[in-house]
Amino acid sequence: MQQGIIVYCIRHGQTDWNAQSRYQGQEDIAINEFGREQARRNGEALRAFLPKIAAAHFVSSPLSRARETMRIIRQSLGLAVEEYATDDRLLEVHYGAWQGQLLETLKSTDAEALAARRADPFHFRPPGGESYSDLLQRTCDWLSTLKGDTVVATHGGITRTLRAHLLALDPGKILDLEVPQDRVLIIREGEMRWL
């Protein structure tokens, strides 16, 4: 990523699975009405913060929850809702066999794996899934292609890995990073703020 580029990172609005603490990963789950309101709020905050945001690049994860979030944001900015790119590298971390599972259920059916994840959250890989280390590589690959300020609608995992990389954070603390759905992360190399 070229020096000075700003990334406006927005996690998709809430889904019913988020509300249930169900692992989504790359399952294509739509946002709910509360999630749509979160996306509208983020779009309005972005519009008030930076009126010339239309000059930025817009890109989304291809999953419908991120795409709908992007459309709502662009509508809030007064931009054509479908004029943005998608990039597979912005997909959420793949949770493999955990996708669709409730956290509470995994506490009894896969407690050993949950303990392994707590012990090494950066390298842990659910059966058939990805680690955050894998996800960080995807995130860095995507960042290397940025040519200018970019608005991105994506997922909690990407939000975490962006911060870990651009702020040089301890990857072992990656799961401790908050990933709100009702705020815009403004980040560039070495600095960040929430909007």
SULVENDA-V181156 format. One record per residue. N is the residue number from 1. BURIAL is # if it has 16 or more other ideal C-beta (glycine too) atoms within 10 Angstrom, else .. D_FIRST is the distance of its C-alpha to the first C-alpha in Angstrom with 2 decimals. Layout:
((N/BURIAL/D_FIRST) (N/BURIAL/D_FIRST))
This chain:
((1/#/0.00) (2/./3.79) (3/./6.40) (4/./8.66) (5/#/7.17) (6/#/9.70) (7/#/10.23) (8/#/13.99) (9/#/14.87) (10/#/18.47) (11/#/20.39) (12/#/23.03) (13/#/26.49) (14/#/29.15) (15/#/30.92) (16/./34.40) (17/#/33.03) (18/#/30.89) (19/./34.11) (20/./35.98) (21/./33.49) (22/#/33.27) (23/#/30.39) (24/#/28.68) (25/#/25.84) (26/#/25.44) (27/#/28.85) (28/./28.68) (29/#/30.31) (30/#/30.58) (31/#/30.14) (32/#/33.44) (33/./34.83) (34/#/33.60) (35/#/30.07) (36/#/30.48) (37/./31.56) (38/#/28.52) (39/#/26.27) (40/#/28.43) (41/#/28.18) (42/#/24.38) (43/#/24.42) (44/./27.02) (45/#/25.22) (46/#/22.05) (47/#/24.35) (48/./26.16) (49/./23.12) (50/#/21.31) (51/./23.71) (52/./21.33) (53/#/18.92) (54/./20.10) (55/./17.70) (56/#/14.70) (57/./13.68) (58/#/15.56) (59/#/15.14) (60/#/17.37) (61/#/18.45) (62/./21.41) (63/#/23.88) (64/./26.38) (65/#/25.93) (66/#/22.32) (67/#/23.28) (68/#/26.27) (69/#/24.33) (70/#/21.97) (71/#/25.12) (72/#/26.76) (73/#/23.85) (74/#/23.76) (75/./27.54) (76/#/27.45) (77/#/25.21) (78/./27.73) (79/#/25.46) (80/./26.52) (81/./26.12) (82/./25.25) (83/./22.63) (84/#/19.43) (85/./17.69) (86/./17.91) (87/#/15.90) (88/./17.77) (89/#/14.90) (90/#/15.33) (91/#/18.95) (92/#/20.50) (93/#/21.32) (94/#/24.42) (95/#/27.42) (96/./29.70) (97/./33.35) (98/#/32.50) (99/#/31.34) (100/./34.01) (101/#/35.54) (102/./36.42) (103/./35.37) (104/./39.07) (105/./40.18) (106/#/37.82) (107/./39.31) (108/./42.55) (109/./41.57) (110/#/38.66) (111/./39.01) (112/./38.36) (113/#/34.93) (114/#/34.08) (115/./35.17) (116/./32.98) (117/#/29.97) (118/./30.88) (119/./31.29) (120/./27.88) (121/#/25.69) (122/#/22.52) (123/./24.29) (124/#/27.02) (125/#/27.22) (126/#/29.85) (127/./32.16) (128/./30.44) (129/#/27.16) (130/#/23.74) (131/#/22.79) (132/#/20.00) (133/#/18.86) (134/./18.68) (135/#/16.88) (136/#/14.21) (137/./13.59) (138/#/13.40) (139/#/11.00) (140/./8.54) (141/./9.34) (142/#/8.68) (143/#/5.29) (144/./4.49) (145/./6.50) (146/#/5.59) (147/./7.25) (148/./8.72) (149/#/10.22) (150/#/11.06) (151/#/14.23) (152/#/14.48) (153/#/17.86) (154/#/17.87) (155/#/19.73) (156/#/20.54) (157/#/19.09) (158/#/15.57) (159/#/15.98) (160/#/17.09) (161/#/14.46) (162/#/11.60) (163/#/13.74) (164/#/14.71) (165/#/11.32) (166/#/9.82) (167/./13.40) (168/./14.45) (169/./17.41) (170/./20.23) (171/#/19.64) (172/./23.43) (173/./23.40) (174/#/21.05) (175/./24.03) (176/./25.08) (177/./22.17) (178/./23.54) (179/#/22.27) (180/./24.33) (181/#/24.77) (182/#/26.00) (183/#/23.18) (184/#/19.76) (185/#/17.02) (186/#/15.01) (187/#/12.12) (188/./9.40) (189/#/8.87) (190/./12.59) (191/./14.30) (192/./15.51) (193/./18.60) (194/./20.62) (195/./22.08))
